Structure formats: structure tokens, C-alpha cells
């Protein structure tokens, strides 16, 4: 059976994604250390029962699906509009650099791109699937990226590409299709630190970004 074709990933953006992954793992480990320290501190200063109550409370608060993210991003680039459309509908959409940039494997077929990502030293893995639909509108080419993780809805990106002559303008609106717990917030803050760098590495300038977290 022939092996699947190799998918080229923008090298500089992939390097940014790897830096994000390194920082995100450190922050996640720090969160675990803080939680364990709170449990042990309560146990040492009181007794086992209060420490178990604290641990259960922290676990519930950290994992309870409370928060949903959404926002908009405006980009511009010297790339022509056709090239931009191809990049957003291809195997490495610019706004998903943190997915394809850290993926161990990428598959493409039947209109869906799948990124397989392992963690915990390969003991666990997830599959991020992206299905793309395009539509020509009076405002420009409209692209919708529907993202699922292990078959469950995750997020939707709606991208509109405008040809402004000498440059191309891209308006992106995104929303998460599921809620996540407070334990995800440190990861989100780390991602926010590197998002613009990943886009810049692909030839896009971030003109405006508006992000929100809501209950």
C-alpha cells in the first residue's frame, strides 16, 4: 500500500507552533503543581477530609464546562486573493497553525483534513478534523472551517477574503462550539501570546483582533 503524500507545512509558522507547545506544556505542568500544592497544604494544616473537599472542589471548578470563546480578527497581506483562498482551504489553514504545526500526522481526503496529535509521551492522542466549505458572495470569497475534535464539535471559523487591489484583506470570525473549564484558560493565554506571530510568519499582518471569553 503506497504511503500518503507528504504535506508541506510553512516552516517558520511551524516553529512558532512548537514554541507555543513548549510554553503550553510548562504552564499546564505549573497548574498541576499549584493544585497539588493546595491539596497538600490543606492536608498538612488541617486533616484528610478538608483536603479531599478542597481537591474535589478544585477538580469540579477546573473541569466544569463554563467558558466559551469567540472573536474576530482582521488580516491583510500582499498575497493575491486566489493564493489566500487556496491557503485557507488547503491542508494548512493559516489560522490553525497550532493544530497542523504540532500534529504528528496529517491526512487529507473527502473534503476533510485530519491532524493527529499525541501527548502525555504518546499515551494519549486526539484527532482534529477540519471540513471546509466555500461560497462566493458580493463581499468576497467566504470560507467556513468546521472543526471537530475526536468527532465532537469544537469551533467554527468564518473567513471572508476581499480583493482590495494592491493587497488582500481577510476578515475572520470564530466561535467555540463547546464550553471548556477554567483549566483551559492558561492554555488560551499562552496561545494568545503566539497567535499573531504564527500569522506573521505566514505573510499576514494582524490589523485588529477582538477576543472574548463568556459564560
N, C-alpha and C positions, 0 to 999 in steps of 0.2 A: 504494500500500500504506500503510495507516494506521500512524503511529508508535506504539511501545509506550507504555503509560501511564506517567506519571512516578511514581516511588516516593518517597514522603516518608521522609526519614531524620531521626531525632532530632537536632536542630541542635547542642545542647551536646555530645552524645556524639561527633558527627562532628568537632567542633572538637578534642576530646581526641585523637581518632584522627589528625587532621592534625598535632597537636603530636608525637605518637608517631612519625609518619612522618618528620618533620623531624629529630628526635633520632636515629632509627634510621639514617637516611642518613648523618648525620655520624659516627656510631660505625662504620658499615661502611666509610666512607672512611678513618677513622683506622686501622682494622685493615689495610687495603690499604697505607697509608703505612708502618706498622710492618713488615709483611712485606717490602716493597720495600727498606726501610732495612736490614733484616737481611741481605738478599741483597747489597746494595751494600757494606755494611760488611765482609762476609766477603770479597767480591771485592777490595776495596781493601787489606785487611790480609793476604790470602793470595794466591790466584790464581783463575782462572776455574773450574777443576774443583771445588774445595771449595765455591765459591759455588753452583754448579749442584747439588751434592749437598744443600746446605742448602735451596735453593729447592724441590727435589723432595721433600725430607722435610717441609717446611712444607706443601706442597700436599697431600701424602698425608694428613698428620695433620689438616689443616683440613677436608678433604672426606670422609674415611673415615666411613661411617655407624656411629657408635659409641654415640650417646646417644639415649635415648628418654625422653620426659617423660610424667608422669601426675600426677594430684592431685585434690583435692576442694575445693569452695567451698560455703559456706552463706550464703544471702542472706535478707533479709527486706524486706518492702515494705508500704506502706499500700494499694497497689493490690489490687483484689479478684482472686480466683484465676482467674476467667474472662479478665480482662484480661491477666494474666500468661501464661496458656496461649496466648492469641492472639499475644502479643508473641514468645514463643519459637517458635511455629510459623509466624510470618509471614515477611516478606521481610527483616526486620532483627532477628534474634535478639539479645537484649542481650549475650550472651557472645561474639558475633562482631563487635563494633564495629570492630575493627581490620581486618576484611575489608570489610564494607559501607561503613565510614566513609571508606576511601581508594579505593574502587572507581571507575573511570571510567564504568562502565556496569553496570546490574543488570537481569537478565532473570528472569522467573518463569513457569514453565509445567510441566505434567506432574508436579507434586509436587516440583519441584526449583527452587531459586533459584541463579542463577549470577552471580558477581561477576567482572568482568573488570578486571584491574589491570595497568597498564603501568609500566615502569621503564626505567632507562638512557635517559632522554629519548625514550621511546616506541619504542626499538629492540627491546625485548623485552616480552612480556606473559604473564600467566598467567590461567587460568580456575579459580576456586574454586567448586565446586558443592556445594550442601548439600541433602541429601534428608532429609525429616522423617517420622518415624513416631510415632504417639501410641497410648497404651494406658491404660485406666482400671484402676487396681489398688487394693487395700484401703488402701495408704499414700497414695494421691492420684493425680493425673494424671501419667503417665510419658511423657516425650518423649525420643526419641533423634534426635540430629542426626549424620548420617553425612556426613563431609566428604572430598572428593577434590580434588586439585589437578592439572589437566591430565589427568584420568582416572585418576590414581594415588591409592590410599588415603592419607589424611593424618591424620585424627583422628576420634574419636567422642566426643560429649558425651551423657551420660545425665542428664536433668533430671527431678526429681520435685517436683511442686508440691503443697504442703499448705495447706489452708484452715484457719487457726487462729482464725477468727472475726474479731477486730479487725484482724488482719494476715495476710499470706500468707508462708509460709516456702518457700524453694526450695533444694533440695539438688542440687548439680551434681557429677558425677564425669566426668573427662575423661582420655583417654589418646591418645597419638600412635600411629598405626598404621604408622609407619615411623621408622627411625632417621635421625639427621642428624649432620653433622660438627661439630667444635668451632667452626668458623667461625660457626655459628648461635648460639652462646652469648651473644655481645654483644647480638644482636637480642633474645634471650629476656630478658636482664636489663633492657633498655630497655622491653620490653613489660610486664614485671612492675611497672615504675615507674608505668605509666599504666592498668593493668587496672582497679584499684579506682575510679580517677577516672572512667573511662568508664561503669562501672556506677552510680556515684553520680549521674552526670549524667542517668541514665535513671530515677531514683527508687528505686534498690535500695541497701540498706545491706549491706556485707560484714561478716558476723558472724565468719566463720572461713575461713581459706584454708590449705591444706596442699599444697605443690607439691614434686615430686621430679624429679630427673634420675638416670637409671640406665643402666648398660651393658646 
